[in-house]
Amino acid sequence: MQVERLKDIILRETEALKKLLSLLEKQHDMLLKNDIFALEGIIQELQFVNKEVAEIEVERRREAAGASMSSVVQSFRDEELDISYRSIKKLLAQVQLQKDTNDMLIKQGLSFSNRMLSIVNPDRNVKTYNAYGKMKR
């Protein structure tokens, strides 16, 4: 395992994660503006960048030979590699936070849409009680 090769992989992964974070931030703006058509268009871009990140991740794991990345970084005692590894961990945390925020906004939007649909088109069935006193729908 070479230090330079690992640095190169981490650098490429950092760039891919920055692209992913940028797309997630763009998706967040579209969610806030309720721009449905633009949201459909960004899905393919997100899938492409996710695939790119996954391929680099597989390459990095192959290079680490199954060992944890923190132990590999510590074993090399290379300051530049250590700094790159710490920055990529911070970047991953930012990506995860943005993804979770977007997921929450999507769920809120779906919940609101379902609620509006139930108000516009209420359940017209007559509610009755069964033998156990429970409401039957």
C-alpha positions in Angstrom: 0.0 0.0 0.0 1.4 3.3 -1.0 0.9 6.6 0.8 0.8 8.6 -2.5 -1.9 6.3 -4.0 -4.0 6.6 -0.8 -3.6 10.4 -0.9 -4.8 10.5 -4.5 -7.8 8.4 -3.7 -8.7 10.6 -0.7 -8.3 13.7 -2.9 -10.6 12.3 -5.6 -13.1 11.2 -2.9 -13.1 14.7 -1.4 -13.8 16.3 -4.8 -16.7 13.9 -5.4 -18.1 14.5 -1.9 -17.9 18.3 -2.5 -19.9 17.8 -5.7 -22.4 15.7 -3.8 -22.8 18.4 -1.1 -23.2 21.1 -3.7 -26.0 19.1 -5.4 -27.7 18.4 -2.0 -27.6 22.1 -1.2 -29.1 22.8 -4.6 -31.8 20.2 -3.9 -32.5 21.9 -0.5 -33.1 25.3 -2.3 -35.4 23.6 -4.7 -37.3 22.0 -1.9 -37.8 25.3 -0.1 -39.0 26.9 -3.4 -41.3 23.9 -4.2 -39.7 23.6 -7.6 -40.9 20.1 -8.5 -39.7 20.0 -12.1 -36.2 21.1 -11.2 -36.2 18.4 -8.4 -36.9 15.7 -11.0 -33.9 16.9 -13.0 -31.4 16.9 -10.1 -32.2 13.2 -9.3 -30.1 11.9 -12.2 -27.2 14.1 -11.2 -27.4 12.9 -7.6 -27.4 9.3 -8.8 -24.4 9.9 -11.0 -22.3 11.5 -8.2 -23.4 8.9 -5.7 -22.1 6.2 -8.1 -18.8 8.1 -8.5 -18.4 8.3 -4.7 -19.2 4.6 -4.3 -16.6 3.6 -6.9 -13.9 5.7 -5.2 -14.9 4.3 -1.8 -14.5 0.7 -3.2 -11.1 1.6 -4.5 -10.1 3.1 -1.2 -11.3 0.0 0.7 -9.4 -2.2 -1.7 -6.3 -0.2 -1.1 -6.7 -0.3 2.7 -7.0 -4.1 2.4 -9.9 -4.4 4.9 -8.3 -2.4 7.7 -10.1 0.5 9.2 -9.1 3.8 7.6 -8.1 5.5 10.9 -5.6 2.7 11.7 -4.2 2.9 8.2 -3.7 6.7 8.5 -2.1 6.3 11.9 0.3 3.5 10.6 1.7 5.8 7.9 2.4 8.7 10.2 2.0 11.1 7.3 0.7 14.6 8.4 -0.8 15.4 5.0 -2.7 12.1 4.9 -3.9 12.7 8.4 -5.2 16.2 7.5 -6.9 14.9 4.4 -8.6 12.1 6.3 -9.9 14.5 9.0 -11.2 16.9 6.3 -13.0 14.1 4.5 -14.6 13.0 7.8 -15.9 16.6 8.3 -17.2 16.7 4.8 -19.0 13.4 5.2 -20.7 14.8 8.3 -21.8 17.8 6.3 -23.2 15.6 3.5 -25.0 13.4 6.0 -26.6 16.5 7.7 -27.7 18.0 4.4 -29.1 14.7 3.3 -31.1 14.2 6.5 -32.4 17.8 6.3 -33.6 17.2 2.7 -35.2 13.9 3.6 -37.1 15.7 6.4 -38.3 18.4 4.1 -39.5 15.8 1.6 -41.4 13.9 4.3 -42.9 17.2 5.5 -44.0 18.0 2.0 -45.5 14.6 1.5 -47.3 14.8 4.8 -48.7 18.2 3.9 -49.9 16.9 0.5 -51.6 13.9 2.0 -53.3 16.1 4.6 -54.5 18.5 1.9 -55.8 15.6 -0.2 -57.7 14.1 2.8 -59.3 17.6 3.3 -60.2 18.0 -0.3 -61.4 14.4 -0.7 -62.6 13.2 2.7 -63.4 9.5 3.5 -67.2 9.2 2.6 -67.8 5.8 4.3 -70.1 5.8 7.3 -68.2 5.0 10.5 -69.8 2.3 12.6 -68.8 0.5 15.8 -68.2 -3.2 15.9 -69.1 -5.7 18.7 -66.0 -4.7 20.7 -66.7 -1.0 20.6 -64.0 -0.2 18.1 -64.6 2.1 15.2 -64.9 0.3 11.9 -63.9 2.1 8.8 
